[in-house]
Amino acid sequence: MSSLRGAAEAIQIKQPAVYIVTNQRNGTLYTGVTSDLIDRTAKHKEGFYQGFSKKYDCKTLVYYELYGTMEAAILREKQIKAGSRKKKLALIERQNPKWRDLYDDLVR
């Protein structure tokens, strides 16, 4: 897992990642996994994906972790999804206490 600071520079074109998007601070959370965090987040922002994230307007990237393999990212996604909402909020608060949209950091 990489820290949020400096992680943007470390993102490769196809680097596995686990991420959380939300509709507002302490709002609805969507946890996902992807091999292209920038593209996936952009598509969430556009409302491209039908389903939960679109229904609840989850467009703000508030948390992510980068991995060397997709298998590791999928395992971590399952761990996060199995955890309580309280644990998810703690992950976000620890790395991104202001709940900034981290997408802008990725595309700079």
N, C-alpha and C positions, 0 to 999 in steps of 0.2 A: 504494500500500500504506500502511496506517495502522499505527502502532505499537500494541502491546497496551494501553499506558496511555492512557486516554482514548478508546479505540476504542469502548468500550461506549456512551458517550454519542453517538458518531457514527453508530451503527447505525440505519438507517431501517427501516421495515417491510419493504421489499423491496430490500435492498441485496446485490448479488452478493458472494460470499465464497468463498475457498478455505480449507479447514480440514483439520486432522489430528486424529484421535481415536486413542486407544490403550487397551490393557487394563491396562498397568502401565508404570512407568518403564523405558525401554529395551526395551519389549515389542513386540508386534505393532502396526504402524502402518497406519491406513487414511486415505488422502487422498481428499477429495471436494470438490465444488463445489455451491453452493446459492444461492438468492435470498433465503433466510430462515434465517440461522444459528441463531437461538434455537430455532425450531421443529425444524430438522433435528437439532440436538444433542439436544433433548428426546426426539425419536423414536429416536435411537441409544441413549439411556439406557434407554428403555422396551423395547428389543429389537424395535422395530416393523419394521425393514428385514430381510428375509430375505437371506441371503448372507454374504459375507466378514465384515462388521463384527459381525454377530450370532454367527456361528460362532466367532469369536475374541474375543468379548466386549469389543469396542472401544467404550467408553462415555465415556471421559475426554477432553474437549476440551483439547488441549495447545498448539494453534497455530492461528492464522487470519490471513488477510489480507483486507482489504476492497477492493472495486473499484467503479468508477463504472458499468461495463457488464458484462453477463454474458459477452460475447465476451472481454474482458480476463481475467476470472476463469477461463474455460475454458482460455485459452491458458496461464495461469500454472499451473493444475492439471496440464496436460500436461507442462509443464516440470518440475514437482516430481515427478510420477510417473516421468518418464524419468530422473531423477537417482538416484544411489545411495542406499542406506540411510544411509550415512555423511553425505551431504549433508542428508538429511531430519533426522537427529539433530542436525546442526549448526544447522539452522534453529530447531529447538525449543530447543536449549540456549542459543542467542544471545538469544532473546526470553523464554524461560520456563525458566530453569535449574533451578528446583525442580520442574518438571513439575506445577505446580498445575492443578487443573481450572478452566479459565477460564469455564465455563458460569455459575458463580455470579456472576462479575463482570458478565456480560451481562444477567442477570435482576434485578439490584439496582435 
